[in-house]
Amino acid sequence: MPRSVVVAVASLVVLTCVVFALALRDRPPSPSRPLVVLAAPTVRIPLEAVAADYTRDTGRMVVIDWGPSEQLVTTARFPAPHRPADVLIPADDSFLVQARDLGLVNGWSALARVRAVVLLKPHNPRGITNWGDLYADGVRVAIPNEAAAVGKLTRKHLADTGQWYTLAPRVKDVLTVTEAANAAKIGSVDAAVVWDAVAAGPGYRGQTVLTVTELDGVNGTIAAGVLTQSPDAEAAGRFVAYLTGPGRERFRRAGFTTP
């Protein structure tokens, strides 16, 4: 075969491959691709219910990756090439401000509000009735670290009000709000600082919850933002709209304060 023909055929093959690759790149995302949501465990109960409702109503699957709020921002900042995420739902909108400053989201929609409370060990064997009782000898208190929204906001508030240094020797560091609540549930600590909606969950039914003035001001705003990396921003936006529409009732039933 003449060399010119070989070159022409090879060029045609290369051109065909380039056109095919561009077509794949520009092709709208497949409806079968699930939406990927990065979410804090604070919203596990209502968000799993909303995701199931959304799939039932639209046919679009929703996959949720859980983690403390700071970790979610990091995951969004350095996504796996084969698994970009669509929606970010941390346990406080301060993490969405951080994400916006990094160019990860352009805005967000508020879903619910939470406040910090003290969840006590079952049967409260130490007889804890107020914040001051947490300073007693031998008392252990679980507080999530600063990667979790309730840990970040609680620690800052206690430091700003001069309470942290007295409490710190009694604190057991945990990673998430769920780990803090479970530590109180199984009795490895005497108390845990968690969000009120978490303490109201069915897993902690019967445990005493204290609302104390020492935690006044430790409040979180749950919000959802569409990630700029989303391969299907329109579908992600529809899911956020669903969350703020019919999905809000799920949050209300789960003990969250909704707008």
N, C-alpha and C positions, 0 to 999 in steps of 0.2 A: 504493500500500500504506500503511495507517495507520502513523503514526510508532511507535505502541506495538508493532506487529508487528515492525517493523524493529529496534527496540531489543531485543525478545525474541530474535529470530533471531541478532543480533550477540552477545548475551550467551551464547546456547547455543553458538555457534562458539568463543567465548573459553573457556568452561567445558570444551568438548571438547578444546581444545588443551592446557589446563592438566592435565586428567586424563591425556592422552596423554604429556605431558612427565613427569609424576610416575611413570607406569607405566614409562617408559624408565629413569628414574633408579633405581627400585626393582627393576628386572628383574635377575636374576642375570647376571653376566658371561657372555658367550658362550663356550662351550668352544673355539670356533675362535680366540679371542683368544690370541695367544702370551704366555707368561710372559716378562717382561722382567727380566733379571738384570744388575746392575751389578757388574763384576768386575775385579780387578787382573790384569795380564798374567802375573803369576807363575803363575797357575793355568790358563793357556790350554790346555795339552795335556790334562790330566785333565778339565777342565770341559767342553771341547768334546766329549770322548768320552762323558761322563756325560749331557750334553744330548741327544746322539744316541740313547743307550740309553733315556733317559726318553721321548723321542718315540716310539721303536719300541714301548716297553712300554705306554704310556698313550694315544698319539695326540695328546698336547698338545705343541705346538711350544714351543721355548725360544729366545729371542733374547738374545744377550749383547752388552752395550755395554762396551767395554774402556776402562780409563784408570787413571792412578796413584791410589792410595788416597784421597788428599786430594781429588782432583777428583771421585771417586765420591761422597764425602760431600756436596760442593757440588751435584752433579747431583741427588742425592736431596733436598737441601734446597730446590732451586728446579726442580722437575720441569716439563717441558713439559706444558701442559694436556691435550694430546691423547695424551700418552705417559707415563703414570705407570709407575713401576717396581715390581717385586714383591719382589726379593731383592737383598741387598747382600753382596758377598764381597770385602772388602779383603785386603791381604796381611799384615795384623796386626790383632789384635782391639782394639788401642788406638784404631783408627779407628771401631770399633763402639761403644766407650765414648763417643767423641765424638758419634757418631750418636744414641746413646741419650740423651745429655744435651740434644740438640736435639729430642728427641721423634720421631725418625725410625724407631727400632726399639725394641722392648720387651725383646728378649733375642736370644740367638744360640746356635748349636750348633757346637762345634769340629770341624774336619775333619782338620787335619794340622798338622805343625810343620816349620819350616825354620830354617836357620842360615846366617849370612853366611860366604862363602868368597872366595878370590881366584882368578879365572879368568884364565889367562895367554894372551897372544898365541900363535897357532900357531907351533910350533917353538921358542918361547921364546928368541929370538935374543939377548936381554940376559942370559940365564942366571940368571934370578930364581929363588931357592930358598927365600927367607924374607921376612918382612915388612920387615926392615931394608934389603933390596935395593931396595925401592920408593923409598927416599930418595936413590938415586944420581942424579947429574946427568943430565938429559935424559929420565928416566923419566916417563911419563905414565900416570895412573891414572883410569879412569872410575868415578865414583860418582854414582848418581842423586841428584837434589835432594830436599828434604824433603817434596815432595808424594808421593814413593814411600816405602813402608814401610821398605825396606832402606836407603834414603838417610837417612831421618829417624833411624832407630835407630843406624846406623853413625856418622853425624856426631855425634850426642849422646854415644855411647860413646867415640869418639876424643877429643872435647873433654873429657869427664869424666876420661879417663885421661891427659890431657896429650899426646896424639899428633897431634891435629888440626893444630896450627899448623905443625908440621914438614912434614906431608904436604900441606897445603892448596895451596901453590904448584904442586904437581905434579898437582893434581886437574882433570879435565875434567868439568864439570857436564853431566849428561844428564837427561832427564825420567823415564824408566822403567827398570826392571831389564832389560827386553829390549834397550833402546837401549845400556845399559852392556855387556851381554854381546856384542851385535853389534859394538860398537866394538872390543872385544878380538878378535873373530873376523876382522874385516876388517883389523886391524892399525893402526887409527888411534890406538890406545893400546897400552901394553905389558901392562896388567893392568886388571881391573875387579873391583869388589866387588859380588857378586851373591848371591842365595840359592843354596844347594847344589842344590836341585831344578831350578833353572833351568840351572845349569852342567851338570847330568846329562842335559839334553835332547839329542835326536839331532842338533840343529843345531850342537852344540859338541863332538861326539865327536872324540876325539884330542887335544883341548887339555888342558894340564895344569891341575889344580885344586889349590890349596894350602889346607889347613886350618891356620890359624895361631892361636896363643894370644892374639895381640893383638886378635882379634875374638871371643874367648870372651865370651859374654853377649849377643851380637847375635843374638837369636833372634826368630822371628816365629811367631805362632799364627794359622793360617788358620781362619776361622770364617764361617758364613753366618747372616744374620738376615733375617727377614721384615719388609719395610718397612710402616710404618703407613699409607702412602698406597696400598698395593696394593688394586686393585679386587676382587681375589679372594684374600683372605688364606688361605682354606682350601687352595686349590690351591697357593699359594706355600709353605705349610707342608708339604704333601705332597712338593713338590720338595726342600725342605731335608731332610726325612726320608729321601728317596731318596739324597741326597748322603751322609748319614751312615750309610746302610745299604749297599746294593749298590754305591753310587758310590765308597765308600772304597777299594775294590780298585783303581779307576782311578788314584787318587792314589798308592797304594802302588807300582803298576807304574811310575809316572812319577818315582819317586825321592823322594817325600815320606815323612816319618816320620808314621805314623798312630797314633792312640790304640789 
